[in-house]
Amino acid sequence: MDPSLEPPAGYRPRPPTPEEAPDIAGLVAASDAALGQPPSVSEDLLRGFWARPRFALATDAWVVERDGVLVGYADVWDMDPTRASAMAVVHPDHTGRGIGTYLASLVEERAVQKVSAEASLATATLTQDEAAARLLVARGYVFARRFWHMEGGVATLPPAR
């Protein structure tokens, strides 16, 4: 068996529950804050991800916990038979222990089950997260593009012309 498909010693993987959305959003916020960034995923956005077609929380997402505390999260979504999208995050106090590698293996294994052999698997990392970028490059991912994610409050946007 591929050793990267085994969780690091002392860590336990399992599917997340809908009630854990606030905890997972908090995990992402802690990771983002450690990189000097605002939270990139809200509880509502996470629940929206979970409501996508062809996504099942029980089989397409994972949390990793240690001593009952969530320290990692990942999911994979098959947008169509030729494209899959994934996200993964590890709490900053638990990086460097193999959790990211483990989550990447889970995501990739599930993607292979969900999409065609010619499909692509996309993921993203914050520019500041050099360790995540190194992990992805080591696994064969290549840089595709950099983008700005921008939001505005509907009430503060100028009126439509």
N, C-alpha and C positions, 0 to 999 in steps of 0.2 A: 504494500500500500504506500502511496505517496505520503511521506511524512508531513507535508504541508497541509494534508487533509485531517491531521490530528490537532486538536487545540493545544496550546502551550500548557504545560503542567500547572495545575491550580486554577485553570479557567474552564468555564462550562458554557457551551453554546446551546441555544434553543431558539425556537421561533418567538418573535415578540408577540405581545398581546395588544389589542387596541388601547387598553387602559395605560399602556406605557408610553404613549405618544409624548406626554410632557417630559418624561425622563429622557427619552431619546433626543428630543429637541434640546434639552439641557445638556446632554452629552455633546451634541454638535456645537452648541454655544460655547462650552468649555474648550473644545478643540479650537474653534475659531478665535476665541479670546487669547489662547496661548500663542497664536500667530499674529496677534494684534489686529484682529478683524472683528466686525460686528457679526452677530448670529446670521448664518446663511440659510437656515432651515427653521421654520416655525412649526408649532404643533399643527396648525391648520394646513400648512403646505405638506407636511408629512402625511396627514390623513388624506389629503388629495392624492398624493402618490399611491397610497394604499387602495384608493378607489378606482385606479386606472383599469381599463379592460386588460384581460390576460395577466392579471397580477393577483396572486394569492398569498396573503400574509403568512400562512402556515408553511409554505414551501419556497417562497421567493424572497424571504427576509430572515435575518438572524440577529440575535443579540448575543453578546458574550458577557458573562458575568463572573465576578470573583467575590466570594463571600457575600452573595446576594446583592452586589452593587453592579450596575451596568457599566461596562468599560469599553464596549465596542458594539457597532451596529453596521450592517450592510444589507443591501437589497439589489435585486436585478430585475429588470423589466424588459420583456420582448415587445418592442414597439411594433414590429411586424416580423415576418419570417427572416428578414435579412439584416435587422438591426436590433441590438440590445443595448440597454443603458444601465449603468450600475453606479452606486454610491457606497462609500464605506468611510467609517470614522472610528478612531481610537482615542480614548481619553488621554490627554497629555501625560498623566501620571503613569500610564501603562504602555507608552510607546517603546519601541526597541526590544520588545519581548516576544515578537513573532505573531502577535494578534493580527496585524495588518496583512501579513503573508497568509495566515490562516483564512481570514475573511476573503482575500483575493482568490484563494483556491476554491472556496465555497461558491463564490459568485461565478467564477469561470466554469466550474463543473455544472452548475445549474444552467448557465447560458448555453452550454453545449447541448443540454437536454431540450432546451426550448426553441432554438433557432436552427436554421440550415447551416451546413458546414461552410458555406460561403459568406456567412453573416459577419458583421463587425460588432465588436463590443466597445462601447464608449464609456469613459468615466472622466471625472474631472478632479482637479486638486487646486487648492489656492496657490497662487504664485509663491507665497512665502513658505509653503510646505515642501521643502527640498527633500526631506526623507521620503515622503509619499511619492514624489516624482522619481526618485532613484529606484524605489521599489517597483513602480510601474514600468520603467525603462528596463529594469533587470528581467521583468516578466515578458518583455517583447512588445510593450505598448510604445507607440511613437507619438511625438508631439503633433497635434493637428491644428490647433489655433488657440488664441487667447482672446477673451472677450470681456466686455463690461456688462455686468448684470445691473440694471437700473430699474428703480421703482419710483412711483409718485403716488401720492394720495389722490384719489378721484376728486375729492372736494377741492384740492388745491391746483388741479390741472386747469389750464386756460380753457375757455369755452370752445367747442368745436366750431369750425368755420363752415 
